[in-house]
Amino acid sequence: MTLQPPAEPQVTEQSPPPRPLRRRVALPLAVLAGLTLLLALPPYGLWWLSPVGVALLAGATHRRRLRGGFGLGFVAGLVLFLPLLWWTTFAAGWLPWLLLSLAQAAYVGLVGLVSAWLTPLLDRWRALWPPLLGLLWVTQEAARDRAPFGGFPWGRLAFSQDDAPVLRLAAWGGAPLVTFAVAAAGGALVAFAWRAWRPAPRVRRPLGPVLGFAVVTAALIAGPLLVPVAKPGPTTATVAIVQGNVPRLGLDFNAQRRAVLDNHVGATERLAAEVAAGRQKQPDLVVWPENSSDIDPLRNADASEVISHAADVIKAPILVGTVLRTDKPGDIENAGILWNPRTGPDLTQKYVKRHPVPFAEYMPLRPIARLVTDKVDLVRNMLAGDHPGVLHSGAVTVGDVICFEVAYDSVVRDTVTGGAQVLAVQTNNATFNEAEARQQLAMVRLRAVEHGREALMVSTVGVSGFVGTAGQVFDSSGFNVGAVMVRDMRVNATTTLATRLGHGPELVAVAITIVALAGALPLRLRRRRRTEDDTRRTAGDERNAEAR
């Protein structure tokens, strides 16, 4: 009689789910997830690592308990945000950097928790990995962009894709669609990899699902190359950007106010000499950076005089980034003012920053914070503006966005729907480092594609440059140097699908995510009941065996 090998155990819907990855494997995967997400962002720019980071975190947290999923996500978030936000220590010190990083990491922790919650859905329908992870990351970023105190969107998946084909998707659905595509590609990767991890000796598995997930991954990365971006308009305006530089980087920037102003005036005068000699084109508009005049020129006659002189010699309006004092001591405004030749400042063409940075430009809950330390009173109270930065210079209508505002979807979109023909991001990186400047430039590139507008970024110390509607960078400057660049910018009055849809796609993604979370509940309850029944049955069998 021939002995037959035992039949291979079959995995059915009623079988207990496989265990999660062992902790000694899951924890290194979470650390690696945070590291890959970090390296995908500027200044490293390894954009193709973003889907890998999403996949690693999903694999580490899948089938874990909720608190374990949160813990692994939190670890990944710390690995990502602690080094990513290190530049904040140059301006705010180590404690705000640490608190901010912890808060951002908690959001990634929630991604891990929700990924663990969705385990029954993902185990039952493997094809849901790509869309559910895409929706989950869009929802997480939507929350992080808004809370607390107006949110802090730094480190979004979309901001890692400035050199990637998927950036073109921003023209259809903005930053949320780019994030969805990147995370969905990560979902396809983890679905493919998780299938490969399942032990299946002597059982041949069909290649169809594997090939299917591979095709989906390739399509999400390479497919966006087929997405058309806005074509530059036929009309041009000659725009000059002036990066005047500062005497010294660091926190003493504000002690160098007059030197910084003189640097920008001097650079503009040299540009005027180049124009007069025929070596440079006459600009229609000159743009100075944020804090180029940290002396209020509306209250200081000396500052007003030198800015007026610069506008007169260059024979063009200057968009001046300045800090304005108010009648109430301690209250200030961070503003961009159009300064015309001969006539001076046009206060009808003034933009006040609408989204000041909490704990840096204003202090939330100041009375409560003062109970902890009196140093909160060192933070001035920057007042928020009440309208978008749409400034009419004559030759071109500019959408003015100041510094960190470029990270917020609605602030940039409002300028375009308000009539901006080009985008201008005024920023001051003198108290940070080059990494922060490179991260901002990546955001400018996404905004140019998203809204079909050519854009520029001008900084006191760099990095400054022009950006095309496909996200390409022209004439980028170095960091911590003086620079003047002149370019004919295409004036585009068309709107992209992303501009027209606004927050619509993001809201839909959040709603579907909530439905998916609710849909996982009955499956989780069913799995828990089955586990409890198995436990009781096992205990009963043991009691019967003892009785016999």
FENJOMO-V888741 format. One record per pair of residues at least 4 apart in sequence whose C-alpha atoms are under 7 Angstrom apart, sorted by the first residue. I is the first residue (numbers start at 1). J is the second residue. D is the distance in whole Angstrom. If there is no record, write none. Layout:
i=<I I>
j=<J J>
d=<D D>
//
This chain:
i=<11 19 20 20 20 21 21 21 22 23 24 25 26 26 27 27 28 29 29 29 29 30 30 30 30 30 30 30 30 31 31 31 31 32 33 33 33 33 33 33 34 34 34 34 34 34 35 35 35 36 36 36 36 37 37 37 37 37 38 38 39 39 39 40 40 40 40 40 40 40 40 41 41 41 41 41 42 42 42 42 43 43 43 45 47 47 47 49 50 50 50 51 51 51 51 51 52 52 53 54 54 54 55 55 55 55 55 56 57 57 58 58 59 61 61 61 61 61 62 62 62 63 63 64 64 64 65 65 66 66 66 66 67 67 68 69 69 69 69 70 70 70 70 70 71 71 72 72 72 73 73 73 73 73 73 74 74 74 74 74 75 76 77 77 77 77 77 78 78 78 78 80 81 81 81 81 82 82 85 86 87 87 87 88 88 88 89 89 89 90 90 90 91 91 91 92 93 94 95 96 97 98 99 100 101 102 105 106 107 107 107 108 109 110 111 111 111 112 113 114 115 118 118 118 119 120 120 120 120 121 121 122 122 122 126 128 129 129 129 129 130 130 130 130 130 130 131 131 132 133 133 133 133 134 134 134 134 134 135 135 135 135 135 136 136 137 137 137 138 138 138 138 138 139 139 139 140 141 141 142 143 144 144 144 145 145 145 145 146 146 147 149 153 153 154 155 157 158 158 158 159 159 161 161 162 162 162 162 165 165 165 165 166 166 166 167 167 168 168 168 168 169 169 169 169 169 170 170 170 170 170 170 170 170 171 171 171 171 171 171 171 172 172 172 173 173 173 173 174 174 174 175 176 176 177 178 179 180 181 181 182 183 184 185 185 185 186 187 188 188 188 188 189 189 190 191 192 192 192 193 194 207 208 209 210 211 212 213 214 215 216 217 218 219 220 229 229 229 230 230 230 231 232 232 232 233 233 233 234 235 235 236 236 236 236 237 237 237 237 237 237 237 238 238 238 238 238 238 238 239 239 239 239 239 239 239 239 240 240 240 240 240 240 240 241 241 241 241 241 241 241 242 242 242 242 242 242 242 242 243 243 243 243 243 243 243 243 243 243 244 244 244 244 244 244 244 244 245 245 245 245 245 245 245 246 246 246 248 249 249 249 250 250 251 252 253 253 256 257 257 257 257 258 259 260 260 261 261 261 262 263 264 264 265 265 265 265 266 267 268 268 268 269 269 269 269 270 271 272 272 272 273 274 274 274 275 275 275 275 283 284 284 285 285 285 286 286 286 286 287 287 287 288 288 288 288 288 289 289 289 289 289 289 289 289 290 290 290 290 290 290 290 291 291 291 291 292 292 292 292 293 293 294 294 295 295 296 296 296 296 296 297 297 297 298 300 301 302 303 304 305 306 307 308 308 308 309 310 311 311 311 311 311 311 311 312 312 315 316 316 317 317 317 317 317 318 318 318 319 319 319 319 320 320 320 320 321 321 321 321 322 322 322 323 323 323 323 324 324 324 324 325 325 325 326 326 330 330 331 331 331 331 332 332 332 333 333 333 334 334 335 335 335 335 336 336 336 337 337 337 337 337 337 338 338 338 338 339 339 339 340 340 349 349 351 352 352 353 353 353 354 354 354 355 355 356 356 356 356 357 357 358 358 358 359 359 360 361 361 361 361 362 362 362 362 363 363 363 365 366 366 367 369 369 370 370 388 388 389 389 389 389 390 390 390 390 390 390 390 390 391 391 391 392 392 392 393 396 397 397 397 398 398 398 398 398 399 399 399 399 399 399 400 400 400 401 401 401 401 401 401 402 402 402 403 403 403 403 405 406 406 406 407 408 409 410 411 412 413 413 414 415 415 416 421 421 421 421 422 422 422 422 423 423 423 423 424 424 424 425 425 425 426 426 426 427 427 428 428 429 429 429 429 429 429 430 430 432 433 434 434 435 436 437 437 437 438 438 439 440 441 442 443 444 445 445 445 446 446 447 448 448 448 448 448 448 448 448 449 449 449 450 451 451 451 451 452 452 452 453 453 454 454 454 454 454 455 455 455 456 456 456 457 457 457 458 458 459 459 461 461 461 461 462 462 462 462 463 463 463 463 464 464 465 465 465 465 465 466 466 466 466 467 467 467 467 468 468 475 477 495 495 496 497 498 503 504 505 506 507 508 509 510 511 512 513 514 515 516 517 520 521 522 523 524 525 526 527 528 529 530 531 532 533 534 535 536 537 538 539 540 541 542 543 544>
j=<15 63 62 63 64 25 26 60 26 27 28 29 30 60 31 72 32 33 56 57 60 34 56 57 60 72 73 75 76 35 75 76 79 36 37 53 54 56 57 76 38 53 76 77 79 80 39 79 80 40 49 50 53 41 49 50 53 80 80 84 44 45 46 44 45 46 47 48 49 50 160 45 46 47 159 160 160 435 438 439 435 438 439 160 160 161 164 53 54 157 182 55 182 183 185 186 56 186 57 58 183 186 59 186 187 189 190 60 61 73 62 115 190 69 72 112 115 116 115 116 119 116 119 68 69 116 69 116 70 113 116 117 71 113 72 73 112 113 116 74 109 110 112 113 75 109 76 109 112 77 108 109 110 111 112 78 105 106 108 109 79 80 81 104 105 108 109 82 101 102 105 84 85 101 104 105 86 101 97 97 432 433 436 92 97 432 93 94 97 250 431 432 251 431 432 96 97 98 99 100 101 102 103 104 105 106 109 110 111 140 144 112 113 114 115 136 140 116 117 118 119 122 517 520 123 124 520 523 524 125 520 126 128 129 191 132 133 187 188 191 134 184 185 186 187 188 135 184 136 137 183 184 187 138 180 181 183 184 139 180 509 510 513 140 513 141 180 183 142 176 179 180 509 143 509 510 144 145 156 146 147 151 152 153 150 151 152 153 150 151 151 358 407 408 407 159 179 175 178 179 442 443 166 167 167 442 445 446 221 222 224 225 178 221 224 178 446 224 227 229 449 173 177 178 224 227 174 175 177 178 446 449 450 498 229 449 450 451 496 497 498 496 497 498 177 497 498 505 178 450 498 179 180 506 181 182 183 184 185 220 186 187 188 189 217 220 190 191 192 213 216 217 193 217 194 195 196 210 213 197 198 211 212 213 214 215 216 217 218 219 220 221 222 223 224 449 469 470 452 469 496 469 469 490 492 490 491 492 490 490 491 488 489 490 491 284 395 396 488 489 490 491 283 284 285 486 487 488 489 283 284 285 286 486 487 488 489 283 285 286 287 485 486 487 286 287 288 458 484 485 486 264 267 268 287 288 483 484 485 264 288 458 459 460 461 462 482 483 484 260 263 264 267 460 461 482 483 260 263 460 461 480 481 482 260 460 461 253 253 430 431 430 431 431 256 430 431 260 261 293 294 295 262 263 264 292 265 292 293 266 267 268 292 269 306 307 310 270 271 272 310 314 273 310 313 314 274 275 276 313 314 277 278 279 280 279 280 281 282 316 316 395 316 317 318 316 317 318 319 318 319 320 292 319 320 321 458 320 321 426 427 428 458 459 460 321 322 402 426 427 428 459 321 322 323 428 320 321 322 460 321 322 322 323 303 323 300 322 323 324 325 301 303 304 304 304 305 306 307 308 309 310 311 312 341 344 313 314 315 316 317 318 339 340 341 341 342 341 340 341 338 339 340 341 393 338 339 340 336 337 338 339 336 337 338 339 335 336 337 426 334 335 336 332 333 334 335 332 333 334 335 331 332 333 331 332 380 381 380 381 382 383 381 382 383 352 382 383 352 353 350 351 352 353 350 351 352 345 346 347 349 350 351 345 346 349 350 344 345 346 344 345 391 392 389 384 385 384 385 402 384 385 386 384 405 361 362 382 384 361 362 362 363 364 363 364 379 379 380 381 382 379 380 381 382 376 379 381 369 370 376 371 373 376 374 376 414 415 399 400 401 415 397 398 399 400 415 418 419 420 397 398 399 396 397 398 397 421 420 421 422 420 421 422 423 424 415 416 420 422 423 424 423 424 425 405 406 412 424 425 426 425 426 427 425 426 427 428 411 412 443 444 443 412 413 414 415 416 417 499 418 419 420 420 453 491 492 493 453 454 455 491 453 454 455 456 455 456 457 456 457 458 457 458 459 458 459 459 460 433 437 459 460 461 462 460 461 436 437 438 479 439 440 441 462 463 442 463 443 444 445 446 447 448 449 467 471 450 471 451 452 453 454 455 467 468 469 471 469 470 471 498 495 496 498 499 469 495 496 469 492 467 468 469 489 490 466 467 468 465 466 467 464 465 466 464 465 463 464 479 480 481 482 477 478 479 480 476 477 478 479 476 477 473 474 475 476 477 473 474 475 476 471 472 473 474 472 473 485 483 499 500 500 501 502 507 508 509 510 511 512 513 514 515 516 517 518 519 520 521 524 525 526 527 528 529 530 531 532 533 534 535 536 537 538 539 540 541 542 543 544 545 546 547 548>
d=<6 7 6 5 6 6 6 7 6 6 7 6 6 5 6 6 6 6 6 7 6 6 7 5 6 6 7 7 5 6 6 5 6 6 6 4 7 5 5 6 6 7 4 6 5 5 6 6 6 6 6 7 5 7 6 5 5 6 5 7 5 6 6 6 5 4 4 7 5 6 6 5 7 7 7 4 7 7 6 5 5 6 7 7 6 5 6 6 6 7 7 6 5 6 6 4 6 6 6 6 6 5 6 5 6 6 5 6 6 7 6 6 6 5 7 6 6 6 6 5 6 6 5 6 6 6 6 6 6 5 6 6 6 7 6 6 5 4 6 6 4 6 5 4 6 6 6 7 7 6 5 4 7 6 5 6 5 6 6 4 6 6 6 7 4 5 7 6 7 7 5 6 6 5 7 7 6 6 7 7 5 6 7 6 6 7 4 5 6 7 6 6 6 6 7 6 7 6 6 6 6 6 6 6 6 6 6 6 7 7 7 7 6 6 6 7 7 6 6 6 7 6 7 6 6 6 6 6 6 6 6 5 6 6 7 6 6 5 6 6 6 4 6 7 4 5 6 6 6 6 6 6 6 6 4 6 5 4 6 6 6 7 6 6 6 6 7 7 6 6 6 6 7 6 7 5 6 6 7 7 6 5 6 6 7 4 5 5 5 4 4 7 6 7 7 7 5 5 5 5 6 6 7 6 6 5 6 7 7 6 6 6 6 6 5 6 7 6 6 6 7 6 7 6 6 7 4 6 6 6 7 6 5 7 6 6 4 6 6 6 5 7 5 5 5 7 5 7 7 5 5 6 6 6 6 6 6 6 6 6 6 6 6 6 5 6 6 6 6 5 7 6 6 7 6 6 7 6 6 6 7 6 6 6 6 6 6 6 6 6 6 6 6 5 7 7 7 6 5 6 7 7 7 6 6 5 6 5 7 6 5 6 5 4 5 6 6 7 5 5 7 7 5 5 7 7 6 4 6 5 6 5 6 6 6 6 7 6 6 5 6 6 4 6 6 5 6 6 6 5 7 7 7 7 6 5 6 5 7 7 7 6 6 5 6 7 5 5 6 7 5 4 6 6 7 5 7 7 7 5 4 6 6 5 5 7 7 7 7 5 6 6 5 6 7 7 7 6 6 7 6 6 6 6 7 6 6 6 5 6 6 6 7 6 7 7 6 6 6 6 6 7 6 6 7 7 6 6 6 6 5 6 6 5 5 6 5 6 6 7 6 6 6 5 6 7 6 5 6 6 5 7 6 6 5 6 7 7 5 5 5 7 5 5 6 4 6 7 5 5 5 7 5 5 6 6 7 5 6 7 6 5 5 5 7 7 6 7 6 5 7 7 5 5 7 6 6 6 6 6 6 6 6 6 7 6 6 6 6 6 6 6 7 6 5 5 6 6 7 6 6 5 4 6 7 6 5 6 6 6 5 6 5 5 6 7 6 5 7 7 6 5 6 7 6 5 6 6 5 6 7 7 5 7 6 6 6 6 7 5 6 7 6 5 6 6 5 5 6 6 7 5 4 6 6 5 7 7 7 7 6 5 7 6 6 6 6 5 4 6 5 6 5 7 5 7 5 6 5 6 5 4 6 6 6 6 7 7 6 5 7 5 6 6 5 7 6 6 6 6 6 6 6 5 5 7 6 7 6 6 7 7 7 7 5 6 6 5 5 5 7 6 7 6 5 6 6 6 7 6 6 5 6 6 4 6 6 7 5 5 7 5 6 5 6 7 5 7 5 6 5 6 6 5 6 6 6 7 6 5 6 6 5 6 6 6 4 7 6 6 7 7 6 7 6 6 7 7 6 7 6 7 6 5 7 5 5 6 5 5 6 6 7 6 4 6 6 5 6 6 5 6 6 5 6 6 5 5 5 7 6 6 7 6 7 7 6 7 7 6 6 6 6 6 7 6 6 7 7 6 6 6 6 6 7 6 5 6 6 6 6 5 6 6 7 7 5 6 5 5 6 6 6 6 7 6 5 6 6 6 6 6 5 5 7 7 6 5 7 6 4 6 5 6 7 5 7 6 6 6 5 6 7 6 6 5 6 7 6 6 5 6 5 7 6 5 4 6 6 5 6 7 6 6 5 6 5 6 7 7 6 7 6 6 6 6 6 6 6 6 6 6 6 6 6 6 6 6 6 7 6 6 6 6 6 6 6 6 6 6 6 6 6 6 6 6 6 6 6 6 6 6 6 6 6>
//
